[in-house]
Amino acid sequence: MKQMVRNVKIVGTGSYVPEKIYTNKYLATIVDTNEEWIEKILGIKERRIASKDEATSDLAWKAGENAIRHAGLTENDIDLIIVATSTPDRPCPSTACFVQDKLKAYNAVVFDIAAVCSGFLYGMSVASQFIASGVYDNVLVIGADTFSKITDWTRRDCVFFGDGAGAAVLSHANDGEGFLAYRLYSDGRGRYNFTVPAGGSENPASIKTVKEGLHYFQMNGKEVFKSATTLLPQAIRKVLKDTGLKVDDIDYMIPHQPSIGILKKTAEILEFPFEKVMTNMDKYANTSAGTIPILLDELNKSGKLKKGNIIVFTAIGAGWTWGASIIKWS
């Protein structure tokens, strides 16, 4: 195969969130929490919750379909589908196989990525390599999660997450536009700070694991805050250095939505104006792999993003996994 390097850009975006809403006020009636505290500390007012018969692939399929239509393409034009999720429909096959069938995009190769909240950022990086090398022309990247399915609604930490999916179609670009740099990182020493203990080969599902609630997520909130506010600024500085850009050159930051406190601290460390940090966690909470693409789709469809804007994506997820990328919008 002839080797080539092509620029890569986003040509279409889409998103989907379930209809059901859990407000802070409602959660305060079922768990020991305070609605004002949730909004002040986390920046969340409400979150969307999938229905009992909605799986992650259902959200992903609808977001993907929206992105394909927005790109002016058909399902037959998609060469590769990457689904980033940590709440798959089943342990196997991949959620991407379910999504492919629901989209009827049978020309595409499909697979999942498991990087939790960094999943969409990882997915865009992988997609970019396939397009830059000339292997594929159009790649659909979807970030989708239904954390309500692995949330213990009797614990106070149930307030953090919501359900949703976002998607982007990536394709080749002209010189001088599209993605300018990526930096991805991992550190498995942080794997216990956010985890679902049971359900895998280490601790298979059993009556005991169900009774002990080991199929729900467990989180060390202090370590999440500490790691996020240390690692995100470092990753952003790296991609800025790679491109020769400065903090002042950034028009918008489109980050993962962990909490308003983490985002404000990250902006403070970078000396970056917080009004340029885009958020929607007030409406959706943390939708894990869905956070960046849902927010991206909202900004794109609203007309806020202009040609030539310099945009930074950044995220941190369980593992630890984290990173940043820079795109020149076109």
C-alpha positions in Angstrom: 0.0 0.0 0.0 1.2 3.5 -0.9 2.2 5.5 2.2 0.7 8.9 2.6 -0.1 11.5 5.2 -3.3 13.4 4.9 -4.8 16.1 7.2 -7.9 15.1 9.1 -11.0 17.2 10.0 -14.4 16.8 11.4 -17.1 17.0 8.7 -20.2 16.2 10.7 -21.5 16.0 14.3 -24.5 14.5 16.1 -25.8 13.7 19.5 -28.6 12.0 21.4 -29.8 12.1 25.0 -32.7 10.1 26.6 -35.9 11.9 27.4 -36.1 11.0 31.1 -34.6 13.7 33.5 -33.5 13.4 37.1 -33.2 16.8 38.7 -31.1 17.6 41.7 -34.3 18.2 43.6 -35.5 14.7 42.8 -32.3 13.0 43.8 -32.5 14.9 47.2 -35.7 12.9 47.8 -34.1 9.5 47.3 -30.6 9.9 48.7 -28.8 12.0 51.4 -27.7 15.0 49.3 -28.4 18.7 48.8 -29.5 20.1 45.4 -27.8 23.5 46.0 -24.5 21.7 46.9 -24.6 19.6 43.7 -25.1 22.7 41.5 -22.5 24.8 43.3 -19.7 22.2 43.6 -20.3 20.1 40.5 -22.1 22.5 38.2 -24.9 20.0 37.6 -28.6 20.8 37.7 -30.0 17.7 36.0 -29.1 14.6 34.1 -30.7 12.4 31.4 -31.5 8.8 32.3 -31.9 6.0 29.7 -35.1 4.0 29.9 -35.1 0.3 30.9 -35.2 -0.8 27.3 -32.6 1.7 26.1 -29.1 0.2 25.8 -25.9 2.1 25.1 -26.0 1.1 21.4 -29.4 2.7 21.0 -28.0 6.1 22.1 -24.9 5.6 20.0 -26.9 4.6 16.9 -29.1 7.7 17.0 -26.1 10.0 17.6 -24.2 8.3 14.8 -27.0 8.6 12.4 -27.3 12.3 13.2 -23.6 12.8 12.5 -23.7 11.0 9.2 -26.6 13.0 8.0 -25.0 16.3 9.1 -21.9 15.3 7.2 -24.0 14.9 4.0 -23.1 11.2 3.8 -24.9 7.9 3.9 -24.2 4.8 6.0 -22.6 3.2 3.0 -19.9 5.9 2.9 -18.6 5.0 6.4 -15.5 2.9 6.3 -14.9 2.5 10.1 -17.0 2.8 13.2 -15.3 3.3 16.6 -17.5 3.2 19.7 -16.0 4.5 22.9 -17.9 3.2 25.9 -17.3 1.8 29.3 -21.0 0.6 29.6 -21.2 -1.8 26.7 -24.5 -3.6 25.8 -22.8 -6.9 26.6 -19.3 -8.2 27.4 -19.3 -9.5 23.8 -19.7 -8.8 21.0 -18.6 -5.2 20.8 -21.2 -2.5 21.1 -19.9 -1.3 17.8 -21.4 -4.4 16.2 -24.8 -3.6 17.6 -24.5 0.0 16.3 -23.4 -1.1 12.9 -26.4 -3.3 12.5 -28.8 -0.6 13.8 -27.3 1.8 11.3 -27.1 -0.9 8.6 -23.6 0.4 7.8 -22.3 -2.9 6.6 -19.4 -1.5 4.6 -17.7 -0.5 7.8 -15.1 -2.2 10.0 -16.2 -1.7 13.6 -14.7 -2.0 17.1 -14.9 -0.5 20.6 -12.5 1.5 22.7 -12.5 1.3 26.5 -10.9 4.4 27.9 -13.9 5.6 30.0 -14.1 9.4 30.0 -11.2 9.7 27.6 -12.7 7.3 25.1 -13.9 9.8 22.5 -10.5 11.6 22.5 -8.8 8.2 22.1 -11.2 7.3 19.3 -10.6 10.5 17.3 -6.9 9.8 17.5 -7.2 6.3 16.2 -9.6 7.4 13.5 -7.1 10.1 12.4 -4.3 7.6 11.9 -6.4 5.5 9.6 -7.5 8.5 7.6 -4.0 10.2 7.5 -2.4 7.0 6.2 -5.0 6.6 3.4 -6.5 3.4 4.7 -10.0 4.8 5.2 -11.7 8.0 4.0 -14.7 8.4 6.4 -14.7 7.3 10.0 -17.6 7.6 12.5 -16.4 8.0 16.1 -19.1 7.7 18.8 -18.8 8.3 22.5 -21.7 6.7 24.4 -22.4 5.7 28.0 -25.4 4.7 30.2 -23.8 5.1 33.6 -27.3 5.0 35.2 -27.1 1.2 34.6 -24.0 0.9 36.9 -25.0 3.6 39.5 -26.1 2.7 43.0 -29.0 5.1 43.5 -28.7 4.8 47.3 -25.3 6.4 47.4 -24.5 10.1 47.4 -22.1 9.7 44.4 -25.2 8.9 42.2 -25.3 12.6 41.4 -22.3 12.7 39.2 -23.4 10.9 36.0 -26.0 11.0 33.3 -26.6 9.1 30.0 -26.0 10.3 26.5 -24.1 9.8 23.2 -22.3 12.1 20.8 -20.6 11.4 17.5 -18.4 12.9 14.8 -17.5 11.9 11.3 -13.9 12.4 10.5 -12.5 12.7 6.9 -9.5 13.9 5.1 -8.8 17.7 4.9 -6.8 20.2 3.0 -3.4 21.4 4.1 -3.6 23.9 7.0 -6.9 22.7 8.4 -8.1 20.0 10.8 -6.2 18.3 13.6 -2.8 19.8 14.4 -1.7 17.6 17.3 -2.6 14.8 19.7 -1.1 13.8 23.0 -2.5 10.7 24.8 -1.3 9.2 28.1 -2.0 6.3 30.4 -1.0 5.3 33.9 -2.4 2.0 35.2 -1.3 2.8 38.8 -4.5 4.8 39.0 -6.8 2.0 38.0 -8.4 1.6 41.4 -9.5 5.2 41.9 -12.4 4.8 39.6 -13.6 1.3 38.9 -16.4 -1.3 38.6 -15.0 -4.2 40.7 -17.0 -7.1 39.4 -18.3 -8.5 36.2 -15.0 -9.3 34.5 -12.6 -12.2 34.5 -10.9 -11.0 37.7 -14.2 -11.1 39.7 -16.9 -12.8 37.7 -20.6 -12.1 38.4 -22.1 -14.1 41.2 -24.8 -13.9 43.7 -22.2 -12.6 46.2 -20.9 -9.8 43.9 -24.5 -8.7 43.2 -25.4 -8.6 46.9 -22.3 -6.6 47.7 -23.0 -4.0 45.0 -19.7 -4.7 43.2 -21.3 -4.1 39.7 -21.7 -0.4 40.5 -18.9 2.2 39.9 -16.7 3.1 42.8 -14.9 6.4 42.9 -12.2 8.1 44.9 -13.3 11.7 44.4 -10.3 13.4 45.9 -7.9 11.4 43.7 -10.0 12.2 40.6 -9.8 15.9 41.4 -6.1 15.8 42.2 -5.2 13.8 39.1 -7.4 15.8 36.7 -6.2 19.2 37.8 -2.5 18.0 37.5 -2.7 16.0 34.3 -5.1 18.0 32.1 -3.0 21.2 32.2 0.2 19.2 31.4 -1.4 17.5 28.4 -2.7 20.9 27.0 0.7 22.5 27.4 2.2 19.6 25.5 0.0 19.9 22.4 0.5 23.7 22.5 4.2 23.2 22.5 3.9 20.6 19.6 2.1 23.2 17.5 4.0 26.3 18.5 0.8 27.8 19.8 0.2 29.7 23.0 -2.7 29.6 25.5 -3.8 33.0 24.1 -4.2 31.4 20.7 -7.0 29.0 21.9 -10.5 30.2 21.0 -12.3 27.5 22.9 -11.6 24.5 25.1 -14.1 21.6 24.7 -13.3 19.4 27.7 -14.7 16.3 29.2 -17.3 17.3 31.9 -16.1 15.9 35.2 -17.1 18.8 37.5 -17.2 22.6 37.3 -14.5 22.7 40.0 -12.1 20.6 38.0 -12.6 22.7 34.9 -12.2 26.0 36.8 -9.0 24.8 38.5 -7.6 23.6 35.1 -8.3 27.0 33.5 -6.8 28.8 36.5 -3.5 26.8 36.3 -3.3 27.5 32.6 -4.2 31.2 33.1 -6.9 30.6 30.5 -10.2 32.6 30.6 -12.9 30.4 32.0 -15.5 32.0 29.6 -13.7 30.1 26.8 -14.1 26.8 28.6 -17.3 25.2 27.1 -19.6 23.4 29.4 -23.0 21.7 29.4 -22.8 19.6 32.6 -25.7 21.7 34.1 -28.0 19.9 31.6 -26.4 16.5 31.3 -24.0 15.9 34.2 -21.0 13.7 33.3 -21.9 11.4 30.4 -18.4 9.9 30.3 -17.3 9.1 26.7 -20.4 11.1 25.5 -19.3 14.4 27.1 -17.0 15.9 24.5 -19.0 14.9 21.4 -22.4 16.0 22.8 -20.9 19.4 23.7 -19.2 19.6 20.4 -22.4 18.9 18.5 -24.3 21.6 20.5 -21.6 24.2 19.8 -21.4 23.2 16.1 -25.1 23.3 15.5 -25.5 26.6 17.3 -23.0 28.3 15.0 -20.6 29.2 17.7 -17.7 27.4 16.1 -16.2 29.5 13.2 -13.8 28.5 10.4 -10.2 29.0 11.6 -11.1 28.7 15.3 -8.4 27.0 17.4 -10.1 24.4 19.6 -8.5 22.3 22.3 -10.1 19.0 23.3 -9.1 17.4 26.7 -10.2 14.6 28.9 -9.2 12.3 31.8 -10.7 8.9 32.5 -10.3 5.9 34.7 -7.2 4.0 34.4 -5.8 6.7 34.4 -6.2 7.6 30.7 -5.9 11.3 29.6 -4.8 13.6 26.8 -5.5 16.6 24.7 -5.7 17.5 21.0 -5.8 20.7 19.0 -7.9 21.3 15.9 -8.2 24.2 13.5 -11.9 24.3 12.7 -12.9 24.2 9.1 
